[in-house]
């Protein structure tokens, strides 16, 4: 097929540029550039269990947003939200499903940098939000576990859920954006949340003591360290499933079929680095594109990914585009490739 006669769209599937642009905003800007050069675009913003996952799934599936006042990470009241997703069409009724970002109630952006204190920060608000979703009729609650200010192993959330009457027959699924284990969570995530070396040692002791109260230890379970151990706590104490958020979101959005129908794929995120290869949505999609024989480019805010690592996921090109104007220009450039 001659390139000029190729009517297939380009699949534009970026994650959010954290602190700058949402995933839909990035997709729209790149697509604008492609269309300006006469190339059709399939806008498919993606997520992997980090902040913004709930909004993305609501946008794809439909649903009603419910706002709830809950305890923030340091106890101040905050306005958080969950979405009751619309049930899919079909004769068999699936569980009534809610989705929420733990960052909405317990997120790092809710705490001023000077006030970050993982020894005090609690996931109580996330537990209150889960309980509110169950009160609203949710039978399955999807908890996106990225972006927290906490390293409490979910202790606060577990207490809040118990105070609200427990799960009452509902089930939980933790969507995680990292493979980090519960045991490694303090050392890996503590520093970015304000922990000193002494704080990290204290947090490790707390998680060890908390794990001893569970029916089984989450210490070495892959993904159990997400959300500062929230996923591991919910898994060990309440039987929550732990699923890679990227794979869940890509499946929900039907990305594999859309990828196969595309002339090429554009992935993106705010910072492309080695963590991209460890469960992040852009790395997951780039790997699938490589396996499917579909060319893949990356448009990112910045990159520290080595040429070797870029070859692992077979990225043809990496373009840094920190502004909206740059994103549009990247789309126009790639339309000519």
MARBA-813324 format. One record per atom (N, C-alpha, C): x, y, z; residue in one letter. Coordinates in steps of 0.2 Angstrom, whole numbers, plus 5000, padded with zeros to 4 digits. Layout:
N
XYZA ...
This chain:
337
500449945000X 500050005000X 500450065000X 500350114995X 500750174995X 500550215001X 501050255004X 500950295010X 500350345008X 500350375002X 499850425001X 499150395000X 499150334999X 498450304998X 498250265005X 498650265010X 498550235016X 498050275020X 497350245021X 496850285024X 496850265032X 497250225034X 497250195041X 497450255045X 497150265051X 497350315056X 497950295060X 498250345063X 498750335068X 498450335074X 498650285078X 498450275085X 498850315090X 498450375092X 498850415097X 498650405104X 499050365108X 498950335114X 499450355119X 499450425122X 499850445127X 499550435134X 499950425139X 499750435146X 499850515147X 499650535153X 499650605155X 500350625156X 500550685155X 501150725157X 501050755164X 501150715169X 501050735176X 501150805177X 500750845180X 500850905182X 500750955176X 500650935170X 500650975165X 500050965160X 499950905157X 499350895153X 499050825155X 498450825154X 498050765155X 498150715149X 498050655149X 498150615143X 497750635138X 497050655139X 496650675133X 496950735130X 497250785134X 497450845131X 498050835127X 498550785129X 499050765125X 498850735118X 498350685119X 498150655113X 497850705108X 497450755111X 497150795106X 497650845103X 498150865106X 498650905103X 499050875098X 499250805099X 499650775094X 499150755088X 498550735089X 498050725084X 497950785080X 497950845083X 497850905079X 498450915074X 499050905076X 499550905071X 499550855065X 499350795067X 499250745062X 498750765057X 498150785059X 497650805055X 497750865051X 498150915053X 498350965049X 498750945043X 499050885043X 499450865037X 499050815034X 498350805035X 497950765031X 497950695034X 498250675039X 498250605042X 497750595047X 497350545047X 496850535052X 497150505058X 496850525064X 497050505070X 496550475074X 496650415078X 496250385083X 496550405089X 496150445093X 496350475099X 496150425105X 496650395108X 496550345113X 497050355119X 496850405123X 497250425129X 497250355134X 497850345137X 497850285141X 498150305148X 498050255152X 498250265159X 498550195162X 498850195168X 499050125170X 498950115178X 498450145181X 498250145188X 498550205192X 498850255188X 499050315191X 498450365191X 498650425194X 498150475194X 497850485187X 497150495187X 496850505180X 496550445177X 496650385180X 496350325178X 495650325178X 495350345184X 494650345185X 494250395179X 494550455178X 494250495173X 494250465166X 494850435165X 494950405158X 494450345157X 494350305162X 493850245161X 493150275161X 492950325165X 492350355164X 492250385157X 492750415154X 492650445147X 492550395142X 492850335143X 492750275139X 492150235139X 491950225146X 491350185147X 490750225149X 490750285151X 490250325154X 490050305161X 489750355164X 489650345171X 489550405175X 489250405181X 489150455185X 489650475190X 489850535191X 490350555196X 489950565202X 490250545208X 489950555215X 490550595219X 490450645221X 490950685225X 490750675233X 491350665237X 491250645244X 491750685248X 491550705253X 492050745258X 492350685262X 493050685262X 493350635266X 494050665269X 494350625273X 494950645277X 495550645271X 495850705271X 496450705267X 497050665270X 497650665267X 498250625269X 498450645276X 498350715278X 498550735284X 497950755289X 497350725287X 496750735291X 496350795289X 496550845285X 496150895283X 495550865278X 494950895279X 494450875274X 494650895267X 494450845262X 494550865255X 493950835251X 493850865245X 493350835241X 493650785236X 493450725237X 493650665233X 493050645229X 493250595224X 492650575219X 492750505218X 492250465216X 492250405213X 491750405207X 491750355203X 491250355197X 490950285197X 490250285197X 489950225196X 489850215188X 490250165185X 490250155178X 489550135176X 489450155169X 488850125166X 488850055165X 488350015166X 488449945164X 488449935157X 488849885154X 488949875147X 488249845145X 488149845138X 487549815136X 487649745135X 487049705136X 487149635136X 486649605141X 486449545140X 485949505144X 486249485151X 486849475151X 487149455158X 487349515162X 487049525167X 487249585171X 487949575175X 488349615173X 489049615177X 488949645184X 489449645188X 489449675195X 489349755194X 488949785198X 488949855197X 489649885199X 489949925195X 490649935196X 490750015197X 491250025202X 491450095203X 492150095202X 492450155201X 493150165200X 493350225203X 493950225206X 494150285210X 494950285210X 495250355210X 495950365210X 496050375218X 496550335221X 496650345228X 496950415229X 497250445223X 497550505223X 497050565225X 496450545223X 495850595224X 495750615232X 495950555236X 495850565243X 496450565247X 496950535244X 497650525248X 498250545244X 498150585239X 498650605234X 499250655236X 499750645234X 500350685235X 500250755233X 499850775228X 499750845227X 499250875232X 498950845236X 498550865241X 498950895247X 499550885247X 500050905253X 500550945250X 500651005253X 501151055251X 501851025252X 502251035248X 502951005248X 503251005255X 503251065258X 503551075265X 503151035270X 502551015269X 502150975274X 502150905273X 502550875268X 502550805266X 502850765272X 502450715275X 502650675281X 502350605280X 502650565277X 502450495277X 502350455283X 502650485289X 502550455295X 501850475298X 501550525296X 500850545298X 500350535292X 500550535286X 500050535281X 499650465281X 499050465280X 498550405281X 498150405274X 497950335273X 497550325268X 496750315270X 496650345276X 495950345279X 495450365274X 495550425270X 495150455265X 494950405260X 495450365257X 495350315252X 494850265255X 494950245261X 494450195264X 493750225264X 493750285266X 493050315266X 492750325259X 493150335254X 492950345247X 492650275245X 493050215247X 492850155245X 492150135248X 492150155254X 491550135258X 490950175255X 491050235253X 490550275250X 490250245243X 490750215239X 490550185233X 490150125234X 490350085240X 489950035242X 489250055244X 489150105248X 488550135250X 488150155244X 488450175238X 488050195232X 487850135228X 488050075230X 487850015226X 488349975223X 488949995223X 489549965220X 489649895223X 489649845218X 489849775220X 490549755219X 490849795214X 491549795213X 491849865213X 492349875217X 492749945217X 493449935214X 493549965209X 494249975206X 494550025209X 495150015212X 495550065215X 496250075212X 496250135208X 496850155205X 497350175210X 497950145211X 498350155217X 498950195216X 498950235211X 499550275210X 499450345213X 500050385214X 500050455216X 499950465223X 500050425228X 499850435235X 500350475238X 500150505244X 500650535249X 500850495254X 500650435254X 500650385260X 501150325259X 501350305265X 501650235265X 501450205271X 500750195272X 500550165278X 500250095277X 500450065271X 500149995270X 499449995270X 499050045269X 498350045269X 498050035275X 498450045281X 498150045288X 497550095289X 497650155286X 497050205287X 496450185283X 496550155277X 495950135273X 495650075276X 496050025279X 495749965282X 495249985288X 495550035292X 495150055298X 494550085296X 494550135291X 493950165288X 493450125285X 493650075282X 493150025279X 492849985284X 493249965289X 492949925295X 492449965299X 492650035300X 492150075303X 491450085299X 491550085293X 490950095289X 490550025288X 490749975291X 490349915290X 490649855286X 491249865284X 491649815280X 491449825272X 491649775269X 491449775262X 490749755260X 490449725265X 489649705264X 489549665257X 489949615256X 489949575250X 490249605244X 490449665244X 490849695238X 491549665237X 491849675231X 492449655230X 492949715228X 493549705229X 494049755227X 494549735222X 494749775217X 495249765213X 495749825213X 496349815214X 496849865215X 497249865208X 497149925204X 497549935198X 498149965200X 498749935198X 499349965200X 499849975194X 500250035195X 500650055190X 501350045191X 501550005196X 502249985198X 502249905200X 502849875200X 502849805202X 503149805209X 503349855212X 503649865218X 503249825224X 503649785228X 503349745233X 503249785239X 502749765244X 502649795250X 503249805254X 503749755254X 504349765258X 504749815256X 504749835249X 505149885246X 504849955246X 504249955247X 503850025247X 504150075250X 504350075257X 504650125260X 505350155257X 505750115255X 506350135252X 506250165245X 505850135241X 505750155234X 505350225234X 504750225238X 504350285238X 504350335243X 504650315249X 504750355255X 505050425253X 505650425250X 505950485248X 505550535245X 505250515239X 504850565236X 504250595240X 504050555245X 503550585249X 503750615256X 504450635256X 504650675261X 505050635267X 505150565266X 505450525271X 506250535271X 506550545277X 507250535278X 507450465279X 508150455279X 508350385280X 508050355287X 508050395292X 507750375298X 507050355298X 506650395294X 505950385293X 505850325289X 506250305284X 506150245280X 506250185284X 506750185289X 506850135294X 506150125298X 505950175300X 505250175304X 504750145300X 504650175294X 504150145290X 504150075288X 504750045287X 504849975286X 504649935293X 504849965298X 504649925305X 503849925305X 503549985303X 502849985304X 502449935299X 502749935293X 502449885288X 502549815290X 503149795293X 503249735295X 502749715301X 502649755306X 502149745311X 501449735308X 501249775303X 500649775301X 500549705297X 501049685293X 500949625289X 500849565294X 501149575300X 501049515305X 500349505307X 499849555306X 499149555308X 498749525303X 499049515297X 498549495291X 498549415291X 498049385288X 498049315287X 498649285283X 498949325278X 499549305275X 499949375273X 500549365273X 500949425272X 501049445264X 500949515263X 501049535256X 501749555255X 502149545259X 502849575259X 503149565252X 503149505249X 503449495242X 503049485236X 502349505237X 501949505232X 502049565227X 502149545220X 502249595215X 501649645215X 501849705215X 501349755215X 501049775221X 501249745227X 500849755233X 501149815237X 501649855234X 501949915236X 501549975233X 501149965229X 500850025225X 500450065230X 500450125229X 500050175234X 500350175241X 501050165241X 501350155248X 501150095252X 500950045248X 500749975251X 499949975252X 499650015249X 498850015250X 498649945246X 498949935240X 498649875237X 498849815241X 499449805244X 499549755248X 499149745254X 498949795257X 498549795263X 497849775261X 497549805256X 496949775254X 496949705252X 497449685248X 497449615246X 497549565252X 497949585257X 498149535262X 497549535267X 497249595268X 496749595274X 496049585271X 495849605265X 495149595262X 495149555256X 495649525253X 495649485248X 495549525241X 495749585241X 495749625235X 496249595229X 496049595223X 496449575218X 496949625216X 497549605214X 498049655212X 498149645204X 498049695200X 498049685193X 498549745190X 498949725185X 499349785182X 498849835179X 498849895181X 498349945178X 498449955171X 499049955168X 499149965161X 498749915157X 498849845158X 498549795155X 497749795155X 497549815161X 496849825162X 496549875158X 496849935158X 496549995154X 496649975147X 497149955144X 497249935137X 496649885135X 496549835139X 496049785137X 495349825137X 495249865142X 494549895143X 494449945136X 494949975134X 494950025128X 494949985122X 495049925122X 495149885115X 495749905111X 496249915115X 496849945111X 497149905106X 497149835108X 497549785103X 497249795096X 496549795096X 496249795089X 496349865086X 496349915090X 496449985087X 497149985084X 497649955088X 498349955086X 498449925079X 498049865079X 498149825072X 497849865066X 497349905068X 497049945062X 497450005061X 497950025064X 498350085063X 498950075059X 499150135056X 499750135051X 500350135056X 500250175062X 500850165067X 500550195073X 500950185079X 500650205085X 501150265088X 500850305092X 501150355095X 501050355103X 501550335107X 501450335114X 501750395117X 501650405124X 501950465127X 501850465134X 502250505138X 502150515145X 502650575146X 502550605152X 502850665154X 503650655155X 503850595157X 504550575158X 504650505156X 505050495150X 505150425148X 505850405151X 505850355155X 506450325158X 506350255159X 506850225163X 506850155164X 506250125167X 505850165171X 505250145174X 504750135169X 504750165163X 504350155158X 504250075156X 504850045157X 504849975155X 504649925160X 504349955166X 504149915171X 503449925173X 503049905168X 502349905169X 501949975168X 502350025165X 501950085164X 501650075157X 501050115156X 500650105150X 501050115144X 501450165143X 501750175136X 502250125135X 502550095140X 503050035139X 502649975137X 502049965140X 501649905139X 501349905131X 501149965129X 500849975123X 501449965117X 502049995119X 502549995114X 502749925113X 502749885118X 502949815118X 502449775114X 501849795115X 501249755111X 501349775103X 501549835102X 501649865095X 502249825092X 502749815096X 503349775093X 503149705091X 502749675096X 502549605095X 502049595089X 501649655088X 501149655082X 501449675076X 502049695076X 502349725070X 502149795068X 501949835072X 501649895071X 502149945073X 502449995069X 502950045071X 502650085076X 503150105081X 502950145087X 503450205088X 503150265089X 503550325091X 503350345097X 503750385101X 503550415107X 503650485107X 503150525110X 503150595111X 503150605118X 503650635121X 503650645128X 503850715131X 503750725137X 503950795140X 504750795140X 505050735142X 505750735143X 505950665143X 506550645141X 506750575141X 507450565144X 507550515148X 508250495150X 508350415148X 507850395144X 507950325142X 508550315137X 508950265138X 509550255134X 509350225128X 509750225123X 509650195116X 509550125117X 509950095121X 509850015122X 509150005125X 508850045130X 508250025132X 507650045127X 507750095123X 507350115118X 507250055113X 507850025112X 507749965107X 507449905110X 507449895117X 507049845120X 506349845118X 506049905118X 505349915116X 505249935109X 505849935105X 505849955098X 505450015096X 505650075100X 505450135098X 505750165092X 505450185087X 505750205081X 506050275082X 505750315086X 505950385087X 505650415094X 506050455097X 505850485103X 505850565102X 505350595103X 505250665102X 505050705108X 505450745111X 505350785117X 504850845115X 504350845118X 503850905117X 503550925123X 503850975127X 503550995133X 503051035133X 502851075128X 502351125127X 501751095122X 501151125123X 500651105118X 500851125111X 501151175110X 501451195103X 501951145101X 502351115105X 502851065103X 502450995101X 501950985105X 501550925104X 501150925097X 500950985095X 500650985089X 501150985083X 501751015084X 502251005080X 502450935079X 502550905084X 502750835084X 502250795080X 501550805081X 501150765076X 501150785069X 501350845068X 501450865060X 502050835058X 502550835062X 503150805059X 503050725058X 502750695063X 502650615062X 502250605056X 501750645055X 501350635049X 501750635042X 502350655042X 502750655036X 503250595036X 503250555041X 503750505042X 503550445038X 
